[in-house]
Amino acid sequence: MYALWERVKLDTVQIGNELEKPIYDFLRNQQKAGEYLIGTIPPDRCTVRWKPKYYSKERGGDIEFDVSIEVRREENLDPQSTIIFECKNYSGGVPADKIREFSDKLSEIGRHDTKGFIVITSRLQSGAEKIARNRKLGIIKYDPNGLEYLAERRFKDSLKSKHAKAALFGSTNRVRSLKFAATYSGKYFDNCRHLLTEAVGEKLDKSEIQILSKAQFPFLSTDDIESSTNKLLSLVNYHDGPVDLAQICAELSIDLVQLTEANVNQDEDELLGRADFPNKQIVIYAHGNRQRERFTLAHEIGHFYLNHDKFLRSETTVHQDLVVDEQETTGSLINRMEHQANMFASQLLLPKINLANKIRKLRTELDIRDRGHGYIFVDNQPQNLSNYYLLLERTSQFFDTSSQAIEIRLKNLGFVTDNRKQPENFTAKFKLPWPN
């Protein structure tokens, strides 16, 4: 019986370490590299500790916690603020008594200006949220990629709260997945940088907190991005047809990993690809659509080539990232980057001169003429529709790129006049559906 109990304790410790250690390693590695922790805390103004122990006068001994960050105003002074993370790596909901237990431990050590955060991998059980809020504890939903986001998707506060609440406490309604979700001091956060700024910002000089702003993120016009893709195509001596993306990765010294299995995140969104900037690696997950996999790969290459590593340590792509349009980029650094990567992918896979030459030949083959309505005119007339779909299909085969991506590129170039009318009661289920 004793041996069985020891094994249970060992398994419990191992499960806990599977969550605690990655968080500690991530923070510590940033500090060792001289980087601001989560883009916020200067590396020389903090100490990151794993399994830290703090003295409890009530117990007459130390209490061990999981991970902590001790923040100080100057290098050798005592900590002005301490952030303590309690990690709960549960497959099911975290019960209220675990929240209460953590809060009691914090009270016992009696350290000045200590901020407590519960890190969860699942959800909180009923009643746990209320206890955390009443005892001023923060709650963080752990995603292996979420800590690495230094920029944010900007929502209206009501939408941000809705998405974060769903990630933390569950929801019967399907909402947009967040790579990071947390609540603290009555506010909801969709990125760790803003959370830490809220927690310790008042303890650091404003000049010491690294703030990422739109001004630091360069605006790139369509011509700027096209210039970048043209340089890259010249680098691999591209002539015509499908662009060899694996060769581009090799030229850029990017390790390309193409997996044969699909993958989903904790919110059951299908993952399409991942860019790991420090290790110069791109991972593409199989999702049953070769041409979408190619677009995903071109999208991830765009993140590398456009130097988005200044704002992200890694980037994970889901379907919704491939449909970000220009209207969604206002005020959002993440959406700006996704939009730039989408433009880059479109222009890399469909170089303007080569695309224009192919379209010119296909217009002749299909007898598509400009009769005063536009270079390529499409409406609901069967012959116009048939020719238009044939043109998209043959262009898709030639460049090994989806018809949808080609249609968007042609419209952006002003080649297409689309006068199709939708039925009166038509409702699109997806903003930009990908063909199978």
CORDA-V497772 format. One record per run of one state. SS is the DSSP state (H for helix, E for strand, - for the rest). FROM is the first residue (numbers start at 0). TO is the last residue. If there is no record, write none. Layout:
SS_FROM_TO / SS_FROM_TO
//
This chain:
-_0_0 / H_1_31 / -_32_35 / E_36_36 / -_37_39 / E_40_40 / -_41_41 / H_42_44 / E_45_49 / -_50_51 / E_52_55 / -_56_59 / E_60_63 / -_64_65 / E_66_70 / -_71_79 / E_80_87 / -_88_92 / E_93_93 / -_94_94 / H_95_108 / -_109_112 / E_113_119 / -_120_122 / E_123_123 / -_124_126 / H_127_133 / -_134_136 / E_137_140 / -_141_144 / H_145_147 / E_148_148 / -_149_155 / H_156_168 / -_169_179 / E_180_183 / -_184_185 / E_186_188 / -_189_190 / H_191_202 / -_203_204 / H_205_207 / -_208_212 / H_213_215 / -_216_220 / H_221_234 / -_235_243 / H_244_250 / -_251_253 / E_254_257 / -_258_262 / E_263_263 / -_264_268 / E_269_275 / -_276_279 / E_280_283 / -_284_288 / H_289_304 / -_305_306 / H_307_309 / -_310_310 / E_311_311 / -_312_312 / E_313_317 / H_318_322 / -_323_324 / H_325_328 / -_329_331 / H_332_348 / -_349_350 / H_351_364 / -_365_374 / E_375_377 / -_378_380 / H_381_398 / -_399_401 / H_402_411 / -_412_414 / E_415_417 / -_418_435
//
